[in-house]
Amino acid sequence: MHSFLRSIGFRSYVKKRDVEQVLKNIIANPDEKVIVPFDDDNNITVLRKATAPDMGIILYGETDEDGQFQMEYYYPYLYSEQVSTTVECTLKKQGGRESYAGLCEDYHVGVSLIFYLTNVIEMHKEKLRRRAIPKVEGVQLAALAESGKILLPVAKTKKQAQDSWNQFQDRTRLIEQARNGDDKAINILTMQEVKLCENIKKQIEVKKVDIYTLVDSFFMPTGVECDNYSIMGDIEDVRIVRNQLTGENVYNLLINCNHIRFHVAVQQEDLMGVPAPGRRFKGKVWMQGRALFERIAPELL
């Protein structure tokens, strides 16, 4: 079973046969079915079933000569209309199956942001039209969390908030310069990291301050999967939706993490605390994303 099925309201589905029955029902009655030729003898078939607004399950496979769908794999999805980043993004095929990962060098995060591409079928349609992988103009990020915690916000004056924003902007510029080979920027960033670590250590050991009162947000890779992250960010919006198949409630949270905005889905009972705008969400997530492809006029194709 997919470990993030519980994120979209399948927390009670702990047996493999229960999930298999759900998949059979989707194959028999999908909300959407798309078939795209892959080569002379094969095709890519995608079935999608919404279980709640903006979330559900996607099945990938192939339609055989008898018109029967042969599933290769499936995964839960969460869609977002929020454009999270417009930086340069590349798409890379994952392993032996027809799935792709996106790689964005967003300086807001401080690390390479890797996400699981959820609109592969759209990419293949554009690839057939252009005979090449299309350019990505933006990404709508979303994430699934197996569990999470709600934390109170860090109290700041307007001046402190403005100073924090200015420092963040300066750091972003330095990271960009460092990645372009600027030795001076690299040295400044190194010194800033050393001073920051010393300051945090002093605050914790001497003043007995909790680390979450010193760190506003973070975005860090975690585990062995390249698209799994440990995050903490500010909650900007909260919605509760109900899974139509299980009746379980799911939180759909709009998070601002390191100045990148994206949605996070977590099952209501898997979230410790009560979410509300202004509070913070902390948890481990699987990052997904829909790529927005460059539009080209038909006469230019």
C-alpha positions, 0 to 999 in steps of 0.5 A: 500500500502507498504510505501516504494514502492516509494523508487523503483520508484512508487512515482506516484502510490498513489491509491490502485487500481493502485498498485493492477493492478501492483500486478495482472500483476506480478502474471500473468507474474513474472520474477521468481516463486519458490515453496517450500513445507512447510508441508504435506498440504501447500507450500510457493510460491514466485513471483519476478518481477524486475522493475530496476537492483537489485530492484523490488517487491516480492510476498509471498503466496501459490499455491492452489490445482488448481495451482492458486497463493494466495497472502499473502503479498508483499514488494519492495526489493533492492539487493546488492552484497556488503557483509556488515558484517560477525558477528554472526547473528540469524534469527527470525520469525516475527508474524504469517506470514512466514517472518523473521528478522535478528539480528546482534551484529555488534560493528561498529553500537553500537546497535543491527542491525536488518534487514528484510530477503529478501531471506526467500525462500533460507533459507527454501530450506537450512532448508529442506536439513539440517532439521534446520535453517542454520548458517549465514556466512555473510549479504548483507545489503540494505535499502529503503529510502522514502526521504533523504538529501545530505550533504557536507562532513566534511573537515579533514586532513590525520592526523585527519582522521587517529586519527578518525579511531584509536578512532573508533577501540579503541571504538569497542574493548571497546564495545566488552569487555563491552558486555563480562562483563568487568566493566573497559570497561563499566566505560571507555565507560561511561566517554567517552560518558559524555565527548563527550556530553559535548564537542558537547554541548560546540561546539554548544553553544559557537562556534555556530558550526553546529552539522553536522560538528561535527558528521561524521555519525550515525546509530540510530533506529527510529520509532516503527518498529525494522528494521527502522533506521535514518542514515547518511553516506558517499556516495562511489558510485552513480547510476541512474536506471529507473523503467521499469513500471513507467519510474521514476528514482531511485538513488542506492547509496553505503553508508559507515555508521559507517564503514558498507557499504550497498546500499540505494535506493531513488526515484530521486525526493524524494532526496534533493540535488545532490548525489556524491562520497564524499558527505553524505546521511542523511535519514530514511531507512528500512533495508533489507538483504540477508543472506549468508548461510554456505555451507555444502558438500552433503555427510555431510548432 
